[in-house]
Amino acid sequence: MVLGTLLLLFLLGGTGTASAHAALKGSDPVDGSVLDAAPRDITLRFTESVSLLDDSIRVVDPENRAVETGEPGRAGGRSDTARVTLPAGLGDGTYTIAWRVVSADSHPISGALIFSIGEPSAISAGLPADLAEDPLTASLYDITRYFAYGALALLIGVAFFLAVVLGAPSGVLRKLLLAGWLALLLASVVLLLLRGPYERGSGLGATLDPSVLRNTMESRPGLALLARLALLAAGGFLLARVRRQEVWGKGALVCGALLSVGLAGTWAAAEHASAGIQVPVAMTSSVLHLLAMAVWLGGLTALLTVLYRAPRTLSAAVVGRFSRLAFASVIVLVVTGVYQSWRGLGSWSAFTTTTYGEVLVAKLVAVLLLLVAAAFSRRWTGRLGAVPAERAEASEVTERTVATATVAARVPERVGAVGRVADVESETDKAGAEGTSGAEGTEDARGEENAPGGATETPSGDTGRTDDEDPPADLRRQGLRRSVLAEFTVAVVVLVITTVLTGTLPGRAAAEIAKEGAAGAAGEVTASSTTVPFDVGTPNGHGKVQIDLGPGRVGKNSVQAVVFGPDDGIATVPELRLTFTLKAQKIGPIDAKLTDRGGYWATDTLQLPLPGKWTMKLTVRTTEIDQVTVERSVRVS
């Protein structure tokens, strides 16, 4: 039941294709550029190192035919680039570049760009159907990956709870432990089979392709999965041995700890920690983070299971030990989480300016709620620990009362009142000493409680309840059960948000992309707004045109032009034409194709293919025969 709830929450929180931590930050040719001559090659630049596939870059011509390219390679030997050579003699028109690579954190990323030779085609080339990602493969891989996370937490957490916290065999937890081992084993096998099709974006049929599986086993994610399967085989042998011996010895504890570190390391070696800055520190932090998560969440699962299935076998000492262990896990999670957040964000402003920062804020709020739930669990743990002390005190009072009543029954009735009281006090002290000396004296005292008629005389204040019927203990176990369930639920929510966070472009990478796009713009006057005076040489035939160009960068731009008359009021003209020419590269003129929108002229489809100093030529016609052309230079970044 608990395992099913955990996995269901994982699946609901993680369906859909995951984005990766690598992103395209630049290309040559630039997306949307118009070139005079065909380029010799195509180069893509990414925010982190990427792995290349056999067909990482594919080019489609204006007739939707594949262009024969060279083998994918690197630009300048840099692992964060991808390059292919193009054949000579490419014709004019618009070409489509479809690319797909695997980022260093094991996630495939893909996209498409366009560039034109000569003039853009009337109809751009479209992406062939085989370049589209198969959604079923991607969804199954993501679901299995989240399933594996849950199984890891269950395996390590329950094993640690059994060996360190409970310290005794438990049939209920043994089944849960085996379920976690089997779930992680099956998930790892499925991930190994799906890895190749997932990287290539192909269908499930590719899982049976031996060449695809062989390539997967030679890749870093594939090697990590093979190492995980080997560790799980060793773990299965260890679990079988412990099951026969019914106890976790020192050797078993050491082996279990080493296997746990190794399993966590297979995640760190193949995912986000293995890419970016400070890789050794990041991988160590990732391993500690995963282990702390597994010990806490898996331990909560074990505790919750025992509370529901066998609550009376759970002592206050066991709950106290887990409470201290959970507190230590929280400290590790906080320290490693702060480091990983800094590594992903890069700056304080990224909290509010990037999607990664916003998701991270949501995770921080959930963690605070989790700490509140954990505080309630610790309070109930303290109350449950107070029950044995209260029970011991009540037992001592009851035994003394019983001893007093028994001795009173022994004193002869002929003894006077004063003498009887003295004898009772003396005999009571002796009976109390006998009660503390061992079980024999206690049995003697209890055996003489019966009245001559066979009825048992119960002293006032003794209800005759056994330990199994202790209402305070039951109520406190119920309170602890509710608080642990709340803590477990919020912990799963935190994990769901974490899976979303791992699929979000980090703020540091987003800032790098923005910096790349703004390179060359620093210190330049952009073409955001330009005022162009004009004079056609006739009365009232002069004025000015304010031209707003945005964003004033390579690619798609919008233009708004407003005509002002001699009195600085908005004027109307029958025609306004604007063209752009890059003389240094012999590109243009490119007609902006302004249209009259009632009070101003505008377009939203101006494509400027290259950065540089462009000549903006404005033609203003005020009458059927009067017009003037004025030039101005603008800088496009």
ZAMARGU-4260 file (C-alpha; in steps of 0.2 Angstrom, whole numbers, plus 5000, padded with zeros to 4 digits):
<rodrens>
0) 5000/5000/5000 | 5014/5012/5005 | 5025/5007/4990 | 5010/5009/4978 | 5006/5027/4985
5) 5024/5032/4984 | 5026/5026/4966 | 5009/5033/4961 | 5015/5050/4967 | 5031/5048/4958
10) 5022/5044/4941 | 5009/5058/4943 | 5023/5071/4947 | 5035/5065/4933 | 5026/5061/4917
15) 5030/5070/4902 | 5047/5073/4893 | 5060/5080/4903 | 5070/5095/4898 | 5089/5094/4900
20) 5102/5105/4908 | 5111/5108/4892 | 5104/5121/4879 | 5109/5128/4862 | 5117/5145/4865
25) 5123/5149/4847 | 5125/5142/4829 | 5134/5146/4813 | 5124/5150/4802 | 5113/5160/4814
30) 5095/5155/4815 | 5085/5164/4802 | 5100/5171/4793 | 5101/5175/4774 | 5117/5171/4766
35) 5124/5177/4749 | 5134/5160/4747 | 5132/5143/4754 | 5141/5139/4770 | 5155/5126/4771
40) 5149/5118/4787 | 5137/5120/4801 | 5142/5123/4819 | 5132/5122/4835 | 5137/5128/4852
45) 5130/5122/4869 | 5130/5127/4887 | 5139/5111/4892 | 5148/5096/4884 | 5137/5085/4874
50) 5138/5068/4866 | 5135/5065/4847 | 5124/5053/4839 | 5127/5045/4821 | 5114/5058/4814
55) 5116/5072/4827 | 5114/5085/4813 | 5103/5083/4798 | 5100/5096/4785 | 5084/5097/4774
60) 5084/5107/4757 | 5070/5118/4751 | 5062/5103/4742 | 5061/5093/4759 | 5076/5081/4753
65) 5090/5076/4765 | 5106/5084/4761 | 5122/5073/4762 | 5133/5079/4776 | 5149/5073/4784
70) 5151/5064/4800 | 5146/5074/4815 | 5162/5081/4824 | 5168/5094/4835 | 5173/5112/4832
75) 5191/5115/4838 | 5190/5099/4848 | 5178/5107/4860 | 5166/5095/4868 | 5152/5108/4870
80) 5151/5110/4850 | 5144/5099/4836 | 5149/5102/4818 | 5145/5094/4801 | 5152/5099/4783
85) 5141/5103/4769 | 5143/5098/4751 | 5147/5111/4738 | 5134/5118/4726 | 5119/5120/4737
90) 5105/5130/4728 | 5096/5145/4734 | 5082/5144/4746 | 5078/5140/4764 | 5086/5125/4773
95) 5081/5117/4789 | 5094/5111/4802 | 5087/5097/4813 | 5099/5093/4828 | 5099/5080/4842
100) 5113/5077/4855 | 5114/5070/4872 | 5119/5082/4886 | 5132/5078/4899 | 5119/5074/4912
105) 5112/5060/4901 | 5097/5069/4894 | 5094/5070/4875 | 5090/5088/4868 | 5084/5092/4851
110) 5079/5107/4840 | 5078/5115/4823 | 5085/5130/4814 | 5083/5138/4797 | 5095/5148/4786
115) 5093/5154/4768 | 5105/5155/4753 | 5101/5170/4741 | 5083/5173/4744 | 5072/5164/4757
120) 5060/5151/4749 | 5042/5155/4747 | 5038/5139/4758 | 5051/5134/4770 | 5057/5116/4771
125) 5048/5105/4785 | 5054/5092/4796 | 5053/5074/4790 | 5042/5063/4801 | 5057/5052/4806
130) 5065/5067/4815 | 5051/5069/4827 | 5053/5062/4845 | 5043/5046/4849 | 5032/5052/4864
135) 5029/5035/4871 | 5047/5030/4872 | 5051/5047/4881 | 5036/5045/4893 | 5041/5027/4897
140) 5059/5031/4901 | 5054/5046/4912 | 5041/5035/4922 | 5054/5021/4924 | 5067/5033/4930
145) 5056/5041/4943 | 5051/5023/4948 | 5070/5019/4950 | 5071/5034/4962 | 5057/5027/4973
150) 5064/5010/4973 | 5082/5016/4978 | 5074/5026/4993 | 5064/5010/4998 | 5079/4998/4997
155) 5092/5009/5006 | 5080/5016/5019 | 5071/5000/5024 | 5088/4991/5025 | 5095/5005/5036
160) 5079/5005/5047 | 5081/4986/5049 | 5099/4985/5053 | 5102/5001/5063 | 5086/5008/5070
165) 5075/4992/5073 | 5090/4980/5076 | 5079/4965/5075 | 5071/4954/5062 | 5054/4959/5055
170) 5043/4949/5043 | 5033/4965/5037 | 5049/4975/5033 | 5058/4960/5026 | 5045/4959/5012
175) 5046/4978/5010 | 5065/4977/5008 | 5064/4963/4995 | 5050/4973/4985 | 5062/4988/4984
180) 5077/4977/4978 | 5066/4969/4965 | 5058/4985/4959 | 5075/4993/4957 | 5082/4978/4948
185) 5068/4978/4935 | 5068/4997/4933 | 5087/4996/4929 | 5084/4983/4916 | 5070/4993/4908
190) 5081/5009/4908 | 5095/4999/4900 | 5084/4993/4886 | 5075/5010/4883 | 5091/5021/4884
195) 5095/5019/4865 | 5078/5023/4858 | 5076/5037/4871 | 5093/5045/4865 | 5088/5044/4847
200) 5070/5048/4849 | 5064/5032/4840 | 5050/5020/4844 | 5050/5005/4856 | 5055/4993/4842
205) 5073/4999/4843 | 5075/4991/4860 | 5077/4975/4851 | 5091/4982/4839 | 5107/4974/4845
210) 5118/4988/4838 | 5107/5001/4848 | 5110/4991/4864 | 5128/4989/4860 | 5130/5008/4858
215) 5121/5010/4874 | 5132/4999/4884 | 5147/5009/4878 | 5140/5025/4883 | 5143/5033/4900
220) 5124/5031/4905 | 5124/5013/4899 | 5140/5009/4909 | 5132/5017/4925 | 5117/5006/4922
225) 5127/4990/4920 | 5137/4995/4936 | 5120/4997/4945 | 5115/4980/4940 | 5131/4972/4946
230) 5129/4981/4963 | 5111/4975/4964 | 5117/4957/4961 | 5129/4958/4975 | 5115/4966/4986
235) 5103/4952/4982 | 5117/4940/4989 | 5119/4950/5004 | 5100/4950/5008 | 5099/4932/5006
240) 5113/4929/5018 | 5106/4941/5031 | 5089/4932/5029 | 5096/4916/5034 | 5106/4923/5049
245) 5091/4934/5055 | 5104/4947/5060 | 5114/4961/5053 | 5132/4958/5058 | 5146/4971/5057
250) 5152/4963/5041 | 5135/4964/5033 | 5133/4982/5039 | 5149/4987/5031 | 5145/4978/5015
255) 5127/4986/5015 | 5135/5004/5017 | 5147/5001/5003 | 5134/4995/4991 | 5122/5010/4996
260) 5136/5022/4991 | 5139/5013/4975 | 5121/5013/4970 | 5120/5032/4973 | 5136/5034/4964
265) 5128/5027/4948 | 5116/5041/4948 | 5129/5054/4951 | 5140/5048/4938 | 5127/5048/4924
270) 5116/5063/4928 | 5118/5082/4932 | 5132/5081/4945 | 5144/5075/4931 | 5142/5091/4921
275) 5146/5109/4924 | 5157/5116/4937 | 5166/5108/4952 | 5162/5090/4946 | 5171/5081/4960
280) 5163/5091/4974 | 5146/5090/4965 | 5146/5071/4963 | 5151/5069/4981 | 5137/5081/4986
285) 5125/5072/4975 | 5129/5055/4983 | 5127/5062/5000 | 5110/5070/4995 | 5103/5054/4988
290) 5109/5043/5003 | 5101/5056/5015 | 5085/5056/5005 | 5084/5037/5004 | 5088/5035/5023
295) 5074/5048/5027 | 5061/5044/5015 | 5064/5025/5015 | 5065/5025/5034 | 5048/5035/5035
300) 5040/5021/5024 | 5047/5008/5036 | 5041/5017/5051 | 5024/5020/5043 | 5022/5002/5038
305) 5026/4996/5056 | 5014/5009/5064 | 5000/5002/5053 | 5004/4983/5052 | 5012/4980/5069
310) 5011/4995/5080 | 5013/4986/5097 | 5030/4980/5091 | 5037/4998/5090 | 5045/5004/5106
315) 5048/5022/5111 | 5067/5018/5110 | 5066/5013/5091 | 5055/5028/5087 | 5068/5039/5096
320) 5083/5032/5087 | 5074/5035/5070 | 5070/5053/5075 | 5088/5057/5078 | 5093/5048/5062
325) 5080/5058/5052 | 5086/5074/5060 | 5104/5070/5054 | 5097/5066/5037 | 5089/5083/5036
330) 5105/5092/5040 | 5114/5083/5026 | 5100/5087/5014 | 5100/5105/5019 | 5119/5107/5017
335) 5120/5097/5000 | 5104/5106/4994 | 5111/5123/4997 | 5127/5119/4987 | 5117/5111/4973
340) 5106/5126/4972 | 5120/5138/4972 | 5128/5128/4958 | 5112/5128/4948 | 5107/5146/4951
345) 5123/5156/4949 | 5116/5172/4956 | 5103/5178/4968 | 5093/5187/4953 | 5090/5170/4946
350) 5077/5166/4959 | 5065/5178/4951 | 5071/5179/4933 | 5072/5160/4928 | 5061/5145/4929
355) 5074/5136/4938 | 5073/5149/4952 | 5054/5149/4953 | 5054/5130/4955 | 5067/5131/4968
360) 5057/5143/4978 | 5042/5131/4977 | 5054/5117/4984 | 5060/5128/4998 | 5042/5131/5003
365) 5038/5112/5003 | 5054/5109/5013 | 5048/5121/5026 | 5032/5112/5027 | 5041/5096/5029
370) 5051/5102/5043 | 5035/5107/5052 | 5028/5090/5050 | 5044/5082/5056 | 5043/5093/5072
375) 5026/5086/5076 | 5033/5069/5074 | 5047/5072/5086 | 5034/5079/5099 | 5024/5063/5097
380) 5040/5053/5099 | 5044/5062/5115 | 5026/5058/5122 | 5027/5040/5117 | 5044/5039/5126
385) 5035/5046/5142 | 5023/5031/5143 | 5036/5018/5150 | 5041/5030/5164 | 5022/5033/5168
390) 5019/5015/5168 | 5034/5011/5179 | 5028/5024/5192 | 5010/5017/5192 | 5017/4999/5194
395) 5027/5004/5209 | 5013/5012/5218 | 5001/4997/5214 | 5014/4985/5220 | 5016/4994/5237
400) 4997/4995/5239 | 4995/4977/5236 | 5008/4973/5248 | 5000/4984/5261 | 4983/4975/5259
405) 4991/4958/5260 | 5000/4961/5276 | 4984/4969/5283 | 4975/4952/5280 | 4989/4942/5289
410) 4987/4952/5306 | 4976/4943/5319 | 4960/4952/5323 | 4964/4952/5342 | 4978/4964/5340
415) 4973/4981/5346 | 4972/4996/5334 | 4988/5003/5339 | 4998/4987/5339 | 4989/4983/5322
420) 4995/4998/5314 | 5013/4996/5319 | 5013/4978/5314 | 5006/4983/5297 | 5019/4996/5294
425) 5033/4984/5299 | 5026/4970/5288 | 5023/4982/5274 | 5042/4987/5274 | 5047/4969/5274
430) 5035/4964/5260 | 5041/4979/5249 | 5059/4973/5251 | 5053/4955/5246 | 5044/4962/5231
435) 5060/4970/5225 | 5071/4955/5228 | 5064/4944/5214 | 5049/4936/5205 | 5046/4923/5219
440) 5041/4936/5232 | 5030/4944/5220 | 5021/4928/5216 | 5018/4925/5235 | 5011/4942/5237
445) 4999/4940/5222 | 4994/4922/5228 | 4988/4928/5244 | 4977/4942/5237 | 4962/4930/5235
450) 4948/4930/5247 | 4942/4914/5255 | 4927/4913/5243 | 4939/4913/5228 | 4936/4931/5222
455) 4950/4943/5219 | 4951/4959/5229 | 4958/4973/5218 | 4965/4987/5228 | 4957/5004/5224
460) 4965/5013/5209 | 4970/4996/5200 | 4959/4994/5185 | 4966/4977/5180 | 4971/4982/5163
465) 4986/4974/5154 | 5000/4983/5145 | 4991/4979/5128 | 4976/4988/5134 | 4985/5004/5139
470) 4975/5019/5132 | 4989/5032/5133 | 5001/5022/5123 | 4988/5018/5109 | 4983/5036/5108
475) 5000/5042/5107 | 5004/5029/5093 | 4989/5035/5083 | 4996/5053/5085 | 5013/5047/5079
480) 5005/5038/5065 | 4996/5053/5058 | 5011/5065/5060 | 5022/5052/5051 | 5010/5050/5037
485) 5009/5069/5035 | 5028/5070/5035 | 5029/5056/5022 | 5016/5064/5011 | 5025/5081/5011
490) 5042/5072/5008 | 5035/5064/4992 | 5029/5081/4986 | 5047/5088/4989 | 5053/5073/4978
495) 5041/5077/4965 | 5046/5095/4964 | 5064/5089/4964 | 5061/5079/4948 | 5054/5094/4940
500) 5069/5104/4945 | 5081/5091/4938 | 5072/5094/4921 | 5073/5113/4921 | 5087/5123/4913
505) 5098/5130/4928 | 5099/5148/4931 | 5117/5148/4928 | 5115/5140/4910 | 5101/5153/4906
510) 5112/5167/4911 | 5126/5160/4900 | 5113/5159/4885 | 5108/5177/4888 | 5126/5183/4889
515) 5130/5174/4873 | 5115/5183/4865 | 5120/5200/4872 | 5139/5198/4867 | 5144/5212/4856
520) 5129/5223/4861 | 5138/5230/4876 | 5144/5248/4872 | 5134/5248/4856 | 5120/5260/4851
525) 5106/5248/4847 | 5093/5251/4833 | 5079/5253/4846 | 5074/5270/4841 | 5079/5282/4827
530) 5072/5299/4821 | 5075/5303/4803 | 5071/5320/4797 | 5065/5323/4779 | 5060/5337/4767
535) 5053/5335/4750 | 5056/5353/4745 | 5038/5359/4745 | 5028/5370/4757 | 5024/5360/4772
540) 5033/5345/4764 | 5045/5342/4779 | 5045/5333/4795 | 5052/5318/4803 | 5049/5299/4805
545) 5052/5290/4822 | 5057/5272/4818 | 5057/5259/4832 | 5066/5243/4829 | 5065/5229/4841
550) 5074/5220/4847 | 5088/5226/4835 | 5096/5209/4835 | 5099/5195/4822 | 5084/5186/4818
555) 5066/5192/4818 | 5062/5210/4821 | 5047/5221/4822 | 5047/5239/4816 | 5035/5254/4820
560) 5036/5270/4811 | 5027/5286/4815 | 5027/5301/4803 | 5027/5319/4811 | 5023/5335/4801
565) 5030/5352/4802 | 5020/5356/4818 | 5026/5340/4827 | 5009/5332/4825 | 5006/5315/4818
570) 5004/5316/4800 | 4998/5304/4786 | 5007/5300/4770 | 5002/5289/4756 | 5017/5278/4756
575) 5031/5274/4767 | 5045/5262/4762 | 5059/5255/4773 | 5074/5244/4767 | 5089/5237/4776
580) 5106/5234/4767 | 5122/5226/4775 | 5135/5233/4763 | 5150/5225/4771 | 5143/5208/4767
585) 5133/5213/4751 | 5117/5208/4759 | 5101/5217/4754 | 5091/5228/4751 | 5079/5219/4762
590) 5062/5227/4761 | 5053/5228/4778 | 5036/5228/4770 | 5028/5241/4781 | 5009/5242/4781
595) 4998/5257/4786 | 4989/5252/4802 | 4980/5268/4805 | 4991/5282/4812 | 5007/5272/4810
600) 5016/5260/4799 | 5023/5243/4805 | 5029/5226/4802 | 5032/5211/4813 | 5041/5200/4801
605) 5058/5208/4797 | 5072/5196/4796 | 5090/5203/4799 | 5102/5188/4795 | 5118/5195/4802
610) 5125/5207/4815 | 5134/5223/4809 | 5131/5241/4803 | 5116/5241/4792 | 5110/5255/4781
615) 5092/5259/4784 | 5085/5268/4768 | 5068/5277/4771 | 5057/5283/4757 | 5043/5295/4761
620) 5030/5300/4748 | 5019/5315/4753 | 5009/5317/4737 | 5007/5308/4721 | 5023/5316/4714
625) 5033/5322/4729 | 5044/5310/4738 | 5061/5309/4746 | 5074/5295/4752 | 5084/5297/4767
630) 5098/5285/4774 | 5103/5282/4791 | 5115/5269/4799 | 5109/5257/4813 | 5119/5244/4823
635) 5111/5226/4824 | 5119/5215/4837
</rodrens>
